[in-house]
Amino acid sequence: MPALLPSRPLVESLIRQTLFSQIGREAQSATPPTLVVNSSARHMHVSPENLAVLFGEGYELKPHKWLYQDGQFASQAVVTLVGPRDRIIPQLRILGPCRNLTQIELAYTDAVYLGLTVPVRPSGNIAGTTGGVVIGPKGVVELKEGIIRAARHVHMSPSDATYYGVKPGEFMTLRVEAEKCSTRFDDMLVRIDPSFKLEVHIDTDESNACDLSHAHRCELVRNA
């Protein structure tokens, strides 16, 4: 008995569905996601234990300004950071919510002013880094380590990562075009999470160097 073949109309319908689906995916993948580039000023992340020492038991971080990433905020809480030259950075703002470790992120010029040697590290990688003294309204915390210059990085969702063809821990290049001041930043660390929105973080030194506030185009490029 001969095998039953699908009808011509059914075959044509299936072909159309496949083609339209493929065209739709290609059109979607060809649309670049919206890229946001922000300058990250010096700040502090704090553990619940250190927050209690600095501000007293029961103190909770309250938003002063919401940041671009969902749930992240610059809090109302500020502290004073003391360096070995007895120079201080007052009004160092704490970002919320609390984290499982305390970390301070400075620009290179901040570290030079304080007299600190600060390594470039990904956030959270503080083993063997520089320490310092932090003064709050209720107490003092002497950090044995935790002061870094944060490695420039890009936050992105899995769909953004698919568009750029990158994986967590890889590196990209940021191109910033400004009048007579076009700049490129290599070694842009890729961080991927479903909660992330596409955003590049560079520090204030880097932002000033590329005249970010007057840039007319920013482009994120996958490394070859």
Backbone bond lengths (Angstrom), bond angles and torsions (degrees), N, CA, C in turn:
res aa  C-N    CA-C-N  psi(-1)  N-CA   C-N-CA  omega(-1)  CA-C   N-CA-C  phi
1 M - - - 1.468 - - 1.527 108.61 -
2 P 1.369 118.65 125.71 1.465 120.62 -177.96 1.512 112.12 -64.71
3 A 1.329 116.31 146.41 1.471 120.75 179.55 1.518 109.94 -69.01
4 L 1.314 115.23 143.30 1.456 120.95 178.40 1.515 109.79 -78.53
5 L 1.339 117.33 126.63 1.458 122.43 179.46 1.522 109.88 -100.79
6 P 1.338 117.64 146.46 1.466 119.01 177.84 1.521 110.37 -64.02
7 S 1.301 115.71 150.06 1.460 120.80 -178.93 1.515 110.97 -67.23
8 R 1.338 116.99 155.93 1.460 121.87 -179.86 1.529 111.44 -59.13
9 P 1.361 119.76 -44.23 1.470 119.83 178.76 1.525 112.61 -59.64
10 L 1.357 116.70 -37.14 1.455 119.76 179.94 1.527 110.44 -67.28
11 V 1.361 115.61 -43.73 1.464 119.49 178.76 1.520 110.82 -60.54
12 E 1.329 117.89 -45.14 1.463 121.59 179.72 1.523 111.09 -62.35
13 S 1.330 116.03 -38.78 1.465 120.34 179.62 1.527 110.64 -64.94
14 L 1.339 116.82 -43.50 1.462 120.24 179.78 1.519 111.42 -65.31
15 I 1.331 116.88 -38.43 1.461 120.70 178.25 1.525 110.51 -64.19
16 R 1.349 116.03 -44.08 1.466 119.35 179.58 1.521 111.00 -61.52
17 Q 1.344 116.70 -43.86 1.462 120.09 -179.99 1.527 111.11 -60.89
18 T 1.351 116.33 -42.24 1.464 120.17 -179.78 1.516 111.25 -64.87
19 L 1.345 116.90 -44.67 1.458 120.79 -179.69 1.522 111.71 -64.41
20 F 1.353 116.71 -45.25 1.461 119.83 -179.56 1.523 111.04 -63.61
21 S 1.350 115.29 -38.87 1.465 118.87 179.35 1.518 110.70 -64.35
22 Q 1.362 116.66 -43.31 1.453 120.84 -180.00 1.517 111.46 -65.38
23 I 1.335 116.31 -43.77 1.463 120.61 178.69 1.520 110.52 -61.31
24 G 1.324 116.75 -39.77 1.466 121.07 179.28 1.506 112.02 -63.88
25 R 1.355 116.60 -41.41 1.462 120.38 178.91 1.513 110.79 -66.53
26 E 1.340 116.81 -41.21 1.459 119.60 -179.53 1.517 111.28 -66.58
27 A 1.338 116.56 -38.87 1.463 119.96 179.00 1.513 110.72 -65.02
28 Q 1.350 115.03 -39.83 1.459 119.62 -179.80 1.521 110.40 -66.95
29 S 1.367 117.08 -43.26 1.466 120.03 -177.72 1.513 111.78 -70.10
30 A 1.349 116.99 -21.68 1.452 120.02 -178.76 1.519 112.29 -81.53
31 T 1.311 117.13 -11.43 1.458 120.93 -179.64 1.519 109.12 -87.26
32 P 1.324 117.70 113.14 1.467 118.73 -177.44 1.522 111.58 -67.61
33 P 1.319 117.64 138.88 1.466 119.70 175.96 1.521 111.02 -68.81
34 T 1.317 115.96 157.26 1.466 120.99 -179.90 1.521 109.73 -72.19
35 L 1.333 115.80 121.94 1.456 121.17 -178.60 1.523 110.31 -99.80
36 V 1.319 115.85 128.80 1.464 122.69 175.44 1.525 108.12 -113.59
37 V 1.328 116.97 130.92 1.466 122.20 177.28 1.524 107.75 -118.24
38 N 1.318 116.48 120.61 1.457 121.28 -177.53 1.530 111.53 -122.69
39 S 1.312 114.48 146.49 1.455 121.65 174.30 1.525 108.64 -87.78
40 S 1.309 116.09 125.55 1.462 121.37 -178.12 1.524 109.43 -99.51
41 A 1.325 116.98 106.71 1.459 121.38 179.32 1.531 110.11 -73.41
42 R 1.338 115.48 161.68 1.466 119.76 178.82 1.523 110.23 -53.10
43 H 1.326 115.73 142.42 1.456 119.77 -176.82 1.531 109.84 -164.02
44 M 1.319 114.62 176.65 1.455 121.01 -178.35 1.528 109.94 -132.18
45 H 1.325 115.85 138.36 1.458 122.53 167.31 1.526 106.37 -105.89
46 V 1.316 117.00 143.50 1.461 118.56 -171.00 1.526 111.05 -134.42
47 S 1.330 114.70 144.85 1.462 120.72 174.05 1.527 109.00 -81.93
48 P 1.331 117.93 157.26 1.469 119.77 177.26 1.527 112.70 -57.58
49 E 1.338 116.72 -36.73 1.464 120.71 -178.59 1.531 111.15 -65.52
50 N 1.325 117.11 -45.09 1.463 119.79 179.48 1.520 112.22 -72.04
51 L 1.329 116.74 -31.68 1.465 119.94 176.12 1.520 110.38 -61.55
52 A 1.330 117.02 -40.85 1.467 121.28 -179.83 1.527 111.05 -64.67
53 V 1.333 117.25 -37.20 1.468 120.16 177.94 1.527 110.51 -67.44
54 L 1.316 116.79 -44.27 1.458 121.30 -175.07 1.526 113.45 -72.54
55 F 1.336 116.10 -36.66 1.469 119.72 -172.24 1.531 114.11 -121.91
56 G 1.321 117.68 -1.94 1.459 120.64 178.89 1.514 112.45 98.95
57 E 1.315 115.14 151.84 1.464 121.64 179.90 1.530 110.26 -58.81
58 G 1.328 114.99 137.24 1.455 120.50 176.85 1.521 114.70 87.80
59 Y 1.334 116.85 -5.75 1.465 118.78 -179.16 1.529 109.68 -70.70
60 E 1.331 116.46 138.83 1.452 121.95 178.09 1.525 109.90 -124.31
61 L 1.308 115.91 142.27 1.456 120.43 178.18 1.529 110.44 -69.82
62 K 1.326 114.94 133.81 1.460 120.43 179.93 1.530 108.65 -118.99
63 P 1.340 117.29 140.42 1.471 119.75 -177.22 1.530 113.08 -64.58
64 H 1.309 114.70 134.34 1.463 122.99 168.30 1.526 109.19 -101.56
65 K 1.357 115.11 -39.61 1.458 121.29 177.79 1.526 108.29 -154.11
66 W 1.335 116.10 131.41 1.459 120.10 177.66 1.523 109.61 -77.65
67 L 1.343 115.80 140.83 1.454 121.69 179.68 1.529 110.60 -95.19
68 Y 1.322 115.99 176.21 1.464 120.37 -173.57 1.518 112.32 -67.73
69 Q 1.330 117.37 -38.49 1.457 120.16 177.89 1.521 110.13 -74.48
70 D 1.327 116.24 134.10 1.462 121.12 -176.27 1.535 111.68 -56.60
71 G 1.325 115.97 132.31 1.455 121.77 175.77 1.514 114.83 84.59
72 Q 1.324 118.40 -6.92 1.458 122.07 -178.93 1.531 109.87 -98.52
73 F 1.323 116.77 141.56 1.465 119.21 -177.13 1.523 111.78 -150.88
74 A 1.330 114.76 152.41 1.461 121.30 166.93 1.517 106.16 -83.14
75 S 1.316 116.51 123.64 1.462 119.75 -173.78 1.533 111.10 -86.80
76 Q 1.298 115.12 172.82 1.461 121.26 175.85 1.525 111.83 -76.11
77 A 1.328 116.51 -14.24 1.465 121.23 -174.04 1.522 111.76 -81.48
78 V 1.312 116.66 131.61 1.466 122.45 175.25 1.527 109.19 -130.56
79 V 1.346 115.24 152.50 1.459 121.96 -179.21 1.525 108.82 -133.98
80 T 1.329 115.84 175.81 1.462 122.15 176.25 1.520 109.01 -114.52
81 L 1.333 116.83 128.67 1.455 122.45 177.44 1.524 108.84 -102.50
82 V 1.343 116.33 128.50 1.462 121.95 -177.62 1.522 109.21 -110.08
83 G 1.339 116.57 129.25 1.457 121.77 178.65 1.513 112.03 -99.85
84 P 1.338 118.27 174.32 1.467 122.34 -176.38 1.526 113.88 -67.76
85 R 1.314 118.40 -17.53 1.465 120.71 178.12 1.528 111.40 -90.33
86 D 1.330 115.60 13.07 1.465 121.99 -175.48 1.521 111.64 61.94
87 R 1.328 115.73 19.75 1.451 119.89 171.08 1.517 108.48 -90.06
88 I 1.299 115.76 150.36 1.465 119.15 -175.48 1.522 110.67 -127.05
89 I 1.327 114.43 154.61 1.460 121.98 166.55 1.524 105.78 -114.80
90 P 1.331 117.68 104.13 1.454 120.36 178.62 1.528 110.42 -82.13
91 Q 1.294 116.08 166.63 1.465 121.70 175.06 1.533 112.40 55.85
92 L 1.325 115.68 38.73 1.462 119.95 174.36 1.525 107.91 -76.70
93 R 1.309 115.80 116.69 1.469 119.61 -171.17 1.526 111.76 -82.92
94 I 1.320 115.13 141.49 1.457 122.26 176.74 1.527 108.49 -94.06
95 L 1.325 115.97 133.28 1.462 121.18 175.21 1.522 110.01 -95.47
96 G 1.302 115.55 146.13 1.455 120.55 -179.30 1.515 111.26 -119.23
97 P 1.322 115.25 167.65 1.457 128.42 -0.20 1.536 112.64 -75.96
98 C 1.329 115.96 178.87 1.467 120.74 179.60 1.528 110.68 -60.97
99 R 1.314 115.32 153.79 1.460 122.09 176.35 1.526 109.58 -118.42
100 N 1.332 115.59 176.44 1.468 118.85 -178.29 1.523 112.58 -83.24
101 L 1.338 117.15 -3.47 1.463 120.26 174.90 1.518 109.03 -146.53
102 T 1.332 115.17 159.65 1.467 121.19 178.92 1.519 109.20 -97.05
103 Q 1.313 115.35 132.46 1.462 121.56 -176.17 1.521 108.83 -146.46
104 I 1.328 116.32 138.38 1.464 121.72 175.97 1.519 108.33 -117.04
105 E 1.329 115.94 131.68 1.461 121.41 -179.37 1.530 109.23 -112.63
106 L 1.337 115.42 121.59 1.462 122.37 -179.03 1.521 110.50 -120.45
107 A 1.326 116.30 156.38 1.463 120.99 166.69 1.526 108.36 -81.49
108 Y 1.319 116.16 164.72 1.466 120.75 -178.43 1.536 111.36 -58.63
109 T 1.332 117.35 -42.96 1.464 119.82 -178.98 1.525 111.94 -66.38
110 D 1.330 117.67 -31.09 1.471 120.54 175.16 1.527 109.83 -61.85
111 A 1.339 115.20 -45.47 1.466 120.14 -178.13 1.529 111.10 -64.61
112 V 1.340 117.40 -41.51 1.466 120.85 178.33 1.526 109.90 -61.32
113 Y 1.307 117.53 -43.96 1.465 121.43 179.61 1.526 111.30 -58.97
114 L 1.340 116.05 -42.06 1.464 119.86 -177.76 1.531 112.58 -78.58
115 G 1.326 117.03 -16.86 1.467 120.00 -176.44 1.509 112.53 84.55
116 L 1.325 116.85 30.29 1.458 122.05 -178.29 1.518 111.02 -109.10
117 T 1.327 115.70 147.58 1.457 121.94 169.24 1.515 107.15 -100.25
118 V 1.317 115.97 110.05 1.469 120.62 -170.86 1.526 109.88 -116.62
119 P 1.326 118.00 121.38 1.468 120.32 -178.78 1.535 111.96 -79.03
120 V 1.326 115.20 155.85 1.467 120.82 172.46 1.521 107.83 -84.12
121 R 1.317 116.72 122.07 1.460 121.68 -177.14 1.529 110.90 -140.66
122 P 1.335 117.33 150.86 1.457 119.35 167.46 1.528 109.70 -65.89
123 S 1.294 116.56 149.55 1.464 120.49 179.66 1.524 110.54 -55.92
124 G 1.331 115.56 133.81 1.458 121.28 179.02 1.516 114.05 94.60
125 N 1.322 117.40 -16.53 1.467 121.52 179.93 1.524 108.59 -95.60
126 I 1.332 116.06 84.31 1.458 120.27 -172.40 1.526 113.79 -112.57
127 A 1.323 117.85 1.40 1.469 120.16 -177.45 1.526 110.66 -59.73
128 G 1.342 116.37 126.16 1.446 121.62 177.19 1.516 114.97 77.33
129 T 1.329 117.56 12.18 1.464 120.31 -179.54 1.528 110.94 -88.34
130 T 1.320 115.45 178.39 1.456 122.39 -177.44 1.524 111.55 -72.03
131 G 1.328 116.11 148.28 1.458 121.37 175.49 1.517 111.09 -111.70
132 G 1.313 116.16 -177.00 1.455 121.22 179.68 1.518 111.16 -175.57
133 V 1.319 115.79 179.28 1.465 121.77 -178.45 1.530 109.09 -108.06
134 V 1.328 115.70 129.40 1.463 122.14 179.77 1.522 108.63 -116.69
135 I 1.321 116.06 127.85 1.468 121.30 -177.93 1.517 109.54 -112.16
136 G 1.324 115.60 125.55 1.459 121.78 175.65 1.510 110.10 -114.62
137 P 1.331 117.79 178.40 1.465 120.69 -178.28 1.522 114.14 -68.11
138 K 1.328 117.78 -19.48 1.466 120.76 -176.81 1.516 113.96 -116.67
139 G 1.314 118.21 -13.10 1.461 119.18 -177.09 1.507 112.66 -175.22
140 V 1.342 114.93 179.84 1.457 122.51 -176.03 1.526 109.39 -124.93
141 V 1.326 115.63 137.84 1.467 121.68 175.45 1.524 108.10 -118.33
142 E 1.335 116.29 125.14 1.461 120.91 175.56 1.522 108.28 -100.28
143 L 1.310 116.11 106.03 1.461 121.06 -178.76 1.523 110.22 -80.27
144 K 1.313 116.90 127.31 1.460 121.04 174.98 1.531 110.22 -78.17
145 E 1.309 116.80 -26.89 1.450 123.40 178.10 1.523 107.91 -157.99
146 G 1.335 116.30 169.02 1.459 118.19 174.69 1.517 116.02 127.00
147 I 1.353 118.19 -0.07 1.462 119.84 178.06 1.521 108.50 -100.04
148 I 1.328 116.15 121.43 1.455 121.10 -176.42 1.529 110.69 -134.01
149 R 1.307 114.25 164.51 1.459 120.74 161.87 1.524 104.84 -101.22
150 A 1.320 117.36 113.16 1.459 120.71 -172.84 1.525 110.95 -65.00
151 A 1.320 115.91 131.25 1.459 120.38 175.96 1.520 109.16 -61.68
152 R 1.342 116.20 133.89 1.466 118.52 177.40 1.522 109.28 -57.55
153 H 1.323 117.04 140.44 1.457 119.70 -171.89 1.522 111.23 -153.82
154 V 1.323 114.75 165.36 1.459 121.21 176.74 1.525 108.88 -127.61
155 H 1.327 115.30 129.08 1.463 121.99 172.64 1.529 107.59 -87.56
156 M 1.322 116.97 137.64 1.461 118.90 175.02 1.522 110.99 -154.97
157 S 1.336 114.95 156.22 1.460 122.01 177.07 1.527 108.96 -83.92
158 P 1.331 117.98 167.01 1.471 119.86 176.08 1.528 113.14 -57.29
159 S 1.340 117.94 -36.12 1.467 119.29 179.16 1.533 111.26 -68.52
160 D 1.350 116.90 -36.40 1.471 119.77 174.40 1.525 110.35 -63.27
161 A 1.337 115.88 -41.30 1.465 120.56 -179.80 1.525 110.76 -63.33
162 T 1.330 116.54 -36.86 1.464 120.40 177.26 1.522 110.22 -64.78
163 Y 1.320 116.40 -42.13 1.465 120.27 179.59 1.538 110.57 -60.31
164 Y 1.339 116.67 -45.94 1.465 120.01 -177.48 1.524 112.95 -83.42
165 G 1.325 116.62 -15.63 1.454 119.64 -179.47 1.509 113.65 72.18
166 V 1.333 116.81 41.87 1.463 121.33 -177.54 1.524 110.70 -124.92
167 K 1.333 115.10 164.27 1.455 122.82 178.79 1.526 109.85 -124.83
168 P 1.339 117.84 161.35 1.470 120.28 178.38 1.524 111.51 -56.78
169 G 1.343 115.51 137.25 1.452 120.27 178.21 1.507 114.74 88.52
170 E 1.337 117.29 -9.63 1.462 119.42 175.29 1.533 109.76 -79.41
171 F 1.326 115.63 177.37 1.461 119.61 -177.08 1.521 110.83 -125.84
172 M 1.328 115.08 148.50 1.453 122.41 178.47 1.528 108.91 -128.52
173 T 1.325 115.95 179.11 1.457 122.02 177.05 1.522 109.15 -122.83
174 L 1.313 115.95 135.46 1.461 121.80 175.51 1.517 108.32 -105.18
175 R 1.327 116.65 127.02 1.458 122.46 174.92 1.529 108.58 -108.41
176 V 1.305 115.53 126.43 1.463 121.84 179.87 1.520 108.18 -118.10
177 E 1.323 116.03 121.31 1.462 120.80 -179.91 1.524 109.37 -105.46
178 A 1.307 115.66 119.34 1.453 122.75 175.28 1.523 107.23 -137.24
179 E 1.328 116.94 160.19 1.458 120.71 -175.68 1.533 110.89 -60.06
180 K 1.340 115.58 116.92 1.462 123.14 178.22 1.533 112.75 57.64
181 C 1.333 116.16 22.68 1.475 118.30 -177.24 1.532 110.83 -148.41
182 S 1.322 117.86 34.28 1.462 120.34 -179.76 1.532 109.87 -66.42
183 T 1.326 115.37 137.51 1.468 121.23 -172.31 1.520 109.30 -140.82
184 R 1.329 116.48 151.99 1.462 121.03 173.11 1.527 108.86 -126.62
185 F 1.311 114.28 141.61 1.461 121.36 177.73 1.520 108.23 -118.47
186 D 1.325 116.59 114.65 1.458 121.59 175.55 1.535 109.22 -87.53
187 D 1.312 115.36 179.94 1.480 121.33 176.16 1.521 112.11 57.62
188 M 1.333 116.20 40.35 1.465 121.62 177.13 1.527 108.05 -84.86
189 L 1.328 116.44 105.83 1.463 121.98 -174.59 1.527 111.37 -68.68
190 V 1.317 116.42 132.88 1.469 122.07 -179.65 1.530 109.88 -91.34
191 R 1.339 114.78 125.60 1.465 121.30 175.17 1.528 107.91 -123.21
192 I 1.327 116.54 127.62 1.461 121.45 -172.79 1.522 110.13 -124.34
193 D 1.341 114.87 133.09 1.459 120.81 176.49 1.531 107.90 -159.08
194 P 1.340 118.36 144.86 1.467 119.70 179.36 1.526 113.91 -58.94
195 S 1.326 117.34 -23.83 1.469 120.56 -178.59 1.528 112.71 -84.86
196 F 1.330 117.95 -10.07 1.468 120.87 -173.49 1.529 111.99 -80.69
197 K 1.339 114.56 145.32 1.453 122.69 165.87 1.526 107.66 -104.55
198 L 1.323 116.28 151.88 1.459 120.41 -174.06 1.531 110.28 -66.84
199 E 1.334 115.19 112.90 1.462 120.49 -176.28 1.522 109.98 -154.31
200 V 1.317 115.84 131.75 1.466 122.31 173.71 1.521 108.87 -97.02
201 H 1.331 116.21 138.15 1.458 122.36 174.01 1.525 109.04 -114.70
202 I 1.319 116.21 120.76 1.458 121.95 168.39 1.523 107.17 -122.60
203 D 1.337 117.67 158.09 1.462 118.52 -177.48 1.529 110.72 -84.95
204 T 1.315 116.40 178.15 1.469 120.51 -174.06 1.523 112.38 -67.07
205 D 1.324 118.11 -34.17 1.465 120.39 175.92 1.525 110.50 -61.56
206 E 1.319 116.03 -46.35 1.464 121.04 -179.39 1.529 110.89 -66.31
207 S 1.318 115.36 -40.46 1.462 120.17 178.69 1.524 111.71 -61.65
208 N 1.328 116.71 -43.38 1.465 120.43 178.46 1.532 111.31 -66.96
209 A 1.330 115.93 -37.57 1.463 119.84 -177.65 1.520 112.25 -63.14
210 C 1.330 117.13 -35.11 1.466 120.16 -177.98 1.522 112.51 -99.30
211 D 1.353 116.94 4.03 1.466 121.26 -179.14 1.527 110.55 54.39
212 L 1.330 115.35 50.53 1.462 121.84 -173.61 1.525 112.59 -56.77
213 S 1.331 117.49 -37.19 1.466 120.19 -176.33 1.528 112.06 -64.73
214 H 1.341 116.93 -18.84 1.466 120.40 179.22 1.533 112.39 -114.20
215 A 1.319 116.67 11.25 1.461 119.71 -179.23 1.522 110.47 -67.23
216 H 1.328 116.07 142.46 1.463 119.49 178.01 1.519 112.76 -107.33
217 R 1.339 116.42 -4.76 1.472 119.21 176.01 1.514 110.47 -162.15
218 C 1.335 115.60 135.61 1.464 121.68 173.96 1.527 107.54 -127.06
219 E 1.315 115.75 136.49 1.466 120.83 -178.12 1.514 110.09 -135.55
220 L 1.322 115.34 135.37 1.452 121.99 178.33 1.516 107.68 -104.03
221 V 1.328 116.64 127.14 1.465 121.51 -173.42 1.524 110.20 -124.20
222 R 1.314 115.32 133.99 1.458 119.98 175.92 1.522 109.78 -72.77
223 N 1.327 116.88 135.85 1.459 120.52 177.18 1.523 110.78 -70.63
224 A 1.315 116.07 144.77 1.470 120.73 179.99 1.516 110.54 -69.30
